[in-house]
């Protein structure tokens, strides 16, 4: 038999063992719970740091939008209100403020090999109309690259014709308000419908891109070599004969040891231009039709670092009104221009003084009766860029222009005027 003391000790041991068991169970459950909680936290952390699924790419996500607006006034210090220009309808009598250009550019790489460019202008003035600010398509083309570096490419659609450095230079970048008559009369509005082949090494394409800014005033990337065919009736005009114009150009920007870049170039085009009946002052007397239209030009550009020089000259033949016979004939033409600039950087502001002299003697194929024209003109001015989004050009023009057509056999106007242009970039 057990003594009372022995029984008490046995009960005490039993209580101790029972408490120890409960303590072990509780501790084990807590460890499991902590382990489970840690695993859950680890899982949550892993899920949170996992990379999100890539968003599906669409072609329209790659399209960029930019543009610019130019507003002009030309009547300050004017000495002859009869002096007018087809390049600017606000010059001369009854001229006032004018939105010269209001353009939007939609562009982008649809794929690694396909690039699109579409540019409408909402400030077009129809020829012979007093109405302003019509919308009109300026560019709509596709570039198709034949290789990964895009050194070889075709351009198809309505675009600038690779003839003349200043013709290809954007009006957004050009310091003078208008292009020189000598080369621009060959490709008025600089564009037409056609197909073109361009080639340039990858590093030269990078150089063209570097030069094509608002300070260096480059012409853009039209290749080292260009070859193409186009309608020949100029931009937004229907083809009027079964003849395509052919154009070619060779140009190369040379980097000199002193940091300057010089770009020599040559270009030429040939074809038949059709003087349509709607261009004639009196179709019963003056006859239109197909006329030989061909030119060749040389260019030399020294980019402003800080002094810049731009010279171009062209010769050729094309339709031109002859006042002696009161008819349109194929006649020779010639003319060019020289322009000097200087790039000044004053803090964050850019100031570019410029001076330009031009001469042209020849026909204006797209105007009334392919009117004969002789131009002597000097332009002196300055472009001020206080902000990347705003530019102001002040230009004093000394002009002597003579035109001859069936309506006015001898119209000579000379005079001076101060011209202003505000430009907004976005």
C-alpha positions in Angstrom: 0.0 0.0 0.0 1.2 3.5 -0.8 1.6 6.1 1.9 -0.1 9.5 1.6 3.1 11.1 0.7 3.8 8.7 -2.1 0.3 9.3 -3.6 0.8 13.0 -3.4 4.1 12.8 -5.3 2.6 10.6 -8.0 -0.3 13.2 -8.5 2.3 16.0 -8.6 4.3 14.2 -11.3 1.1 13.6 -13.4 0.2 17.3 -13.2 3.7 18.3 -14.3 3.6 15.9 -17.2 0.2 17.1 -18.3 1.3 20.8 -18.2 4.5 20.0 -20.1 2.4 18.2 -22.8 0.1 21.2 -23.2 3.1 23.5 -23.4 4.7 21.4 -26.1 1.5 21.3 -28.2 1.0 25.1 -27.9 4.7 25.7 -28.9 4.5 23.4 -31.8 1.3 25.0 -33.1 2.9 28.5 -32.8 6.0 27.4 -34.7 3.8 25.9 -37.5 1.7 29.0 -37.6 4.8 31.2 -37.8 6.3 29.0 -40.5 3.0 29.1 -42.5 2.8 32.9 -42.0 6.4 33.3 -43.2 5.8 31.1 -46.2 2.6 33.1 -47.1 4.5 36.4 -46.7 7.3 35.0 -48.9 4.7 34.0 -51.5 3.1 37.4 -51.4 6.4 39.2 -51.6 7.4 37.0 -54.6 4.1 37.8 -56.3 4.4 41.5 -55.7 8.0 41.7 -57.1 7.2 39.6 -60.2 7.4 41.6 -63.4 4.0 42.6 -64.8 3.0 41.1 -68.1 4.2 43.2 -71.1 1.5 45.4 -72.7 0.7 44.4 -76.2 2.2 46.9 -78.7 0.0 48.5 -81.3 1.1 50.5 -84.4 -0.8 53.6 -83.3 1.2 53.7 -80.1 4.3 54.4 -82.2 2.9 57.5 -84.0 4.2 60.9 -82.8 2.6 64.3 -83.3 4.3 67.6 -83.7 3.8 70.8 -85.7 4.3 74.6 -86.1 2.4 77.8 -87.0 3.8 80.9 -88.7 2.1 84.3 -88.6 3.4 87.1 -90.8 3.1 90.9 -91.3 4.8 92.5 -94.3 3.6 96.1 -94.5 6.2 97.9 -92.4 8.5 100.5 -94.1 6.9 99.5 -97.4 7.9 101.7 -100.4 5.7 100.1 -103.2 2.4 98.4 -102.5 2.3 97.0 -106.0 5.3 94.8 -105.2 3.7 91.3 -104.7 4.8 87.7 -104.6 3.1 84.4 -105.2 5.1 83.0 -102.2 3.3 85.3 -99.8 -0.2 86.6 -100.5 0.0 89.2 -97.7 2.6 91.3 -99.5 1.5 94.6 -101.1 -1.8 96.3 -101.5 -4.6 95.0 -99.2 -2.1 92.7 -97.4 -2.3 92.3 -93.6 -1.7 89.6 -91.0 -1.4 86.2 -92.5 -1.2 82.6 -91.2 1.5 81.5 -93.6 1.7 77.9 -92.4 -0.2 75.8 -89.8 1.0 72.3 -90.0 0.7 69.0 -88.1 3.1 66.1 -88.6 2.1 62.5 -87.9 5.0 60.2 -88.2 6.5 57.0 -86.7 8.0 53.5 -87.3 5.2 51.0 -87.8 7.7 48.2 -87.8 11.5 48.0 -87.9 11.4 48.4 -91.7 8.3 50.6 -92.3 8.1 54.4 -91.5 5.1 56.7 -92.3 4.9 60.5 -92.6 1.8 62.5 -93.0 1.7 66.3 -93.0 -1.4 68.5 -93.7 -1.3 72.3 -93.9 -4.4 74.2 -92.6 -3.3 77.6 -93.9 -3.3 77.1 -97.7 -4.5 79.9 -100.0 -5.9 78.7 -103.3 -4.4 80.4 -106.4 -6.4 83.3 -107.6 -8.7 83.2 -104.5 -9.3 85.8 -101.8 -10.2 83.0 -99.3 -7.7 81.9 -96.8 -6.7 79.0 -94.6 -7.8 76.0 -96.5 -6.7 72.5 -95.4 -4.4 70.7 -97.9 -2.2 67.6 -97.9 1.5 68.4 -98.1 3.1 65.0 -97.5 1.9 61.5 -97.3 4.5 58.8 -97.8 5.9 55.5 -96.6 9.6 54.6 -96.3 10.4 51.0 -96.8 13.9 50.0 -95.6 15.6 47.1 -97.4 18.1 46.3 -94.6 18.2 46.4 -90.7 20.4 49.6 -90.7 18.0 51.3 -93.1 20.8 52.3 -95.4 18.8 51.4 -98.5 15.2 52.5 -98.7 12.3 53.3 -101.0 10.0 56.2 -100.5 6.5 56.0 -102.1 3.9 58.7 -102.0 3.7 62.5 -102.0 6.9 64.0 -100.7 9.7 66.5 -101.4 11.6 66.1 -104.6 15.4 65.7 -104.0 16.3 68.8 -106.0 18.0 71.7 -104.3 19.2 72.0 -100.7 17.0 74.9 -99.8 14.0 73.2 -101.5 14.4 70.2 -99.1 15.1 72.4 -96.1 12.1 72.7 -93.8 10.3 76.1 -93.7 10.4 75.5 -89.9 14.2 75.8 -90.0 15.0 78.1 -92.9 16.2 81.5 -91.7 14.8 83.6 -94.6 11.0 83.8 -95.0 10.9 82.5 -98.6 12.9 80.2 -100.7 14.9 81.6 -103.6 13.0 81.8 -107.0 15.9 80.3 -109.0 15.5 76.7 -107.8 12.0 76.8 -106.3 10.5 77.7 -109.7 11.6 74.2 -110.8 9.7 72.4 -108.1 7.1 74.9 -106.7 5.9 73.8 -103.3 8.9 71.4 -103.4 6.6 68.2 -103.6 5.0 65.8 -106.0 3.7 62.2 -106.2 6.3 59.6 -107.0 8.6 56.8 -106.0 12.2 57.4 -104.9 15.3 55.3 -103.9 17.6 56.7 -101.2 21.0 55.4 -100.0 23.3 56.6 -97.2 25.6 54.8 -94.8 24.3 54.5 -91.2 26.8 57.0 -89.8 26.0 59.5 -92.4 22.3 59.1 -91.7 23.1 59.9 -88.1 25.0 63.0 -89.3 22.0 64.2 -91.4 19.8 63.8 -88.3 22.3 65.9 -86.2 22.4 68.6 -88.8 18.6 68.8 -89.2 17.9 71.0 -86.2 16.8 74.6 -85.8 20.3 75.9 -85.2 22.3 74.1 -87.9 19.5 74.4 -90.5 20.1 71.1 -92.3 17.9 69.9 -95.2 17.0 66.5 -93.6 17.9 63.0 -94.7 17.5 62.6 -98.4 20.4 60.2 -98.7 23.8 60.5 -100.2 22.4 59.2 -103.4 18.8 59.7 -104.6 17.0 58.5 -107.8 13.3 58.7 -108.5 10.4 59.3 -110.8 7.4 61.6 -110.2 4.4 63.0 -112.0 5.9 66.4 -112.8 2.8 68.6 -112.5 3.8 69.6 -108.9 2.0 69.1 -105.6 -1.7 68.3 -105.5 -2.2 68.6 -109.2 -3.4 65.8 -111.4 -1.1 64.2 -113.9 -1.7 65.9 -117.3 0.4 63.8 -119.7 1.8 60.3 -120.0 5.3 61.4 -119.1 7.1 61.0 -115.8 9.9 63.2 -114.6 13.2 61.6 -113.5 15.3 63.2 -110.8 18.7 62.3 -109.3 20.9 63.8 -106.6 24.3 63.2 -105.0 25.3 64.9 -101.8 27.8 64.2 -98.9 28.3 66.0 -95.6 32.0 66.1 -94.9 33.2 66.5 -91.3 36.4 68.7 -91.2 39.1 68.4 -88.5 38.2 71.8 -87.1 34.6 70.6 -86.4 33.0 72.3 -89.4 30.8 70.3 -91.7 30.7 71.1 -95.5 28.2 69.5 -97.8 28.7 69.7 -101.6 25.9 68.4 -103.9 24.7 68.1 -107.5 21.2 67.3 -108.7 19.2 67.2 -112.0 15.8 66.4 -113.3 14.1 66.1 -116.7 10.7 65.5 -118.1 7.7 67.1 -119.9 5.6 69.7 -118.2 2.0 70.3 -119.4 0.8 73.9 -119.4 -2.9 73.2 -118.9 -5.7 75.4 -120.3 -6.6 76.7 -116.9 -3.2 78.4 -116.8 -3.8 80.4 -119.9 -4.9 84.0 -119.9 -6.6 83.6 -123.3 -6.8 80.0 -124.7 -8.0 81.3 -128.0 -4.6 83.1 -128.6 -2.1 81.3 -126.4 -1.6 77.6 -126.7 -0.6 75.3 -123.9 0.5 71.6 -124.1 3.7 69.7 -123.3 7.0 71.5 -123.0 10.5 70.2 -122.2 11.3 70.8 -118.5 14.9 70.1 -117.4 17.4 71.5 -114.9 20.7 70.8 -113.3 22.0 72.5 -110.1 25.1 72.6 -107.8 25.0 73.2 -104.1 27.6 74.1 -101.5 26.7 74.4 -97.8 29.0 75.3 -94.9 27.0 74.7 -91.7 27.0 77.5 -89.1 29.7 76.5 -86.6 29.4 79.5 -86.0 29.8 81.0 -89.5 27.6 79.5 -92.2 27.5 79.8 -96.0 24.9 78.4 -98.4 25.2 78.8 -102.2 23.2 77.2 -105.0 23.0 77.8 -108.8 21.0 76.1 -111.5 20.7 76.1 -115.3 18.2 74.5 -117.6 15.2 75.1 -119.9 11.5 75.1 -119.6 8.2 76.7 -120.7 8.3 80.5 -120.7 6.0 83.2 -122.1 7.5 85.1 -125.0 5.9 88.6 -125.2 7.2 89.2 -128.8 5.2 86.3 -130.2 2.5 86.2 -127.5 3.1 82.5 -127.0 4.7 80.0 -124.7 8.1 78.6 -125.8 10.9 76.4 -124.4 13.6 78.8 -123.3 16.8 78.7 -121.3 16.8 79.7 -117.7 19.5 80.3 -115.0 19.9 81.7 -111.5 20.9 81.1 -108.0 21.6 82.6 -104.6 24.2 83.0 -101.9 23.4 83.2 -98.1 25.6 83.9 -95.1 24.6 83.2 -91.5 26.2 83.4 -88.1 25.2 81.4 -85.0 25.2 83.2 -81.7 24.4 81.5 -78.4 23.5 84.0 -75.7 22.7 82.0 -72.6 19.7 79.8 -73.6 18.8 82.1 -76.4 19.8 81.6 -80.0 20.4 84.5 -82.4 21.1 84.0 -86.1 21.8 87.1 -88.3 21.6 86.4 -92.0 22.1 88.0 -95.4 20.9 86.6 -98.8 21.2 87.8 -102.4 19.4 86.0 -105.3 19.0 86.3 -109.0 16.8 84.5 -111.5 16.0 84.8 -115.2 13.6 82.3 -116.7 10.0 81.0 -116.8 7.6 80.2 -114.0 5.9 77.1 -115.4 3.0 76.8 -113.0 1.9 80.4 -113.1 -0.3 82.3 -115.6 0.9 81.6 -119.2 4.2 80.2 -117.7 5.1 83.9 -117.2 8.6 85.1 -117.9 10.4 86.4 -114.8 13.5 88.3 -113.8 14.4 88.7 -110.1 17.0 90.7 -108.2 16.5 90.5 -104.5 18.5 91.1 -101.3 17.4 90.1 -97.8 19.0 91.1 -94.5 17.6 90.0 -91.2 17.9 88.1 -87.9 16.2 85.1 -86.4 15.7 85.1 -82.6 14.9 82.0 -80.6 14.3 82.9 -77.0 12.6 79.5 -76.4 12.6 76.3 -78.3 8.8 76.8 -78.8 9.0 80.3 -80.2 11.0 82.1 -82.9 10.8 85.6 -84.3 12.2 86.6 -87.7 12.8 90.3 -88.7 13.8 90.7 -92.4 14.4 93.7 -94.6 13.8 93.0 -98.3 15.1 95.0 -101.2 13.4 93.6 -104.4 13.3 94.3 -108.1 10.9 91.9 -109.9 9.7 91.8 -113.6 7.1 89.5 -114.9 5.6 89.1 -118.4 2.5 87.2 -119.4 -0.5 87.6 -121.7 -2.4 89.8 -119.2 0.5 92.1 -118.5 3.2 92.2 -121.1 5.7 94.1 -118.9 5.1 94.3 -115.2 8.2 95.6 -113.3 7.9 96.4 -109.6 10.8 97.3 -107.3 10.7 98.4 -103.7 11.7 97.8 -100.1 9.8 96.4 -97.1 10.3 95.2 -93.5 8.8 91.7 -92.9 8.0 90.0 -89.6 7.2 86.4 -88.8 6.4 84.8 -85.4 6.7 81.0 -85.3 5.3 78.6 -82.7 6.8 75.1 -82.4 5.1 72.3 -80.6 
